[in-house]
Amino acid sequence: MMSDAQLELYRRMTIEERWRITEELMTLAWRSLQDLSYEDRERRLQLARREHEEGNQALLRALRERA
């Protein structure tokens, strides 16, 4: 869990500062993914795709229940 000071730091950041951190993290994640073997990379990407699709399906079910 983040300290109160760290939370306050994030609250005071500009949109540009937050976006820079986001870009840095995305770049690091992509480079780490590229360092994996083809099989490991595809396995992880397939898992991410499946979780994304499951989330989409859950959202659709919830929206249909409200309609």
C-alpha positions in Angstrom: 0.0 0.0 0.0 1.2 3.5 -0.8 2.1 6.0 1.9 0.0 9.1 2.4 2.9 11.1 1.0 3.1 9.0 -2.2 -0.6 9.3 -2.7 -0.4 13.1 -2.3 2.4 13.2 -4.8 0.3 11.4 -7.4 -2.7 13.7 -6.7 -0.5 16.7 -7.4 0.9 15.4 -10.7 -0.2 17.0 -13.9 -1.8 14.9 -16.6 1.5 15.2 -18.6 3.5 13.8 -15.7 1.1 10.9 -15.2 1.2 10.2 -18.9 5.0 10.1 -18.9 5.0 7.5 -16.1 2.4 5.5 -18.0 4.5 5.6 -21.2 7.6 4.5 -19.3 5.8 1.6 -17.7 4.3 0.5 -21.0 7.7 0.6 -22.7 9.3 -1.4 -19.8 6.5 -4.0 -20.1 6.8 -4.3 -23.8 10.6 -4.7 -23.7 10.2 -7.3 -21.0 7.7 -9.2 -23.1 10.0 -9.0 -26.1 12.8 -10.6 -24.0 10.8 -13.7 -23.6 10.9 -16.7 -25.9 8.3 -16.8 -28.6 6.4 -19.5 -26.8 6.3 -17.7 -23.5 5.4 -14.4 -25.1 2.5 -16.0 -27.0 1.3 -17.8 -23.9 1.2 -14.6 -21.9 -0.4 -12.6 -24.7 -3.1 -15.3 -25.2 -3.8 -15.2 -21.5 -4.2 -11.4 -21.6 -6.5 -11.7 -24.6 -8.6 -14.3 -22.9 -8.9 -12.2 -19.7 -9.8 -9.1 -21.8 -12.5 -11.1 -23.6 -13.9 -12.4 -20.3 -14.0 -8.9 -19.0 -15.9 -7.7 -22.1 -18.4 -10.5 -21.8 -19.0 -9.7 -18.1 -19.6 -6.1 -19.0 -22.0 -7.1 -21.7 -23.9 -9.3 -19.3 -24.2 -6.5 -16.8 -25.4 -4.0 -19.3 -28.0 -6.5 -20.6 -29.3 -7.0 -17.1 -29.8 -3.3 -16.6 -31.6 -2.9 -20.0 
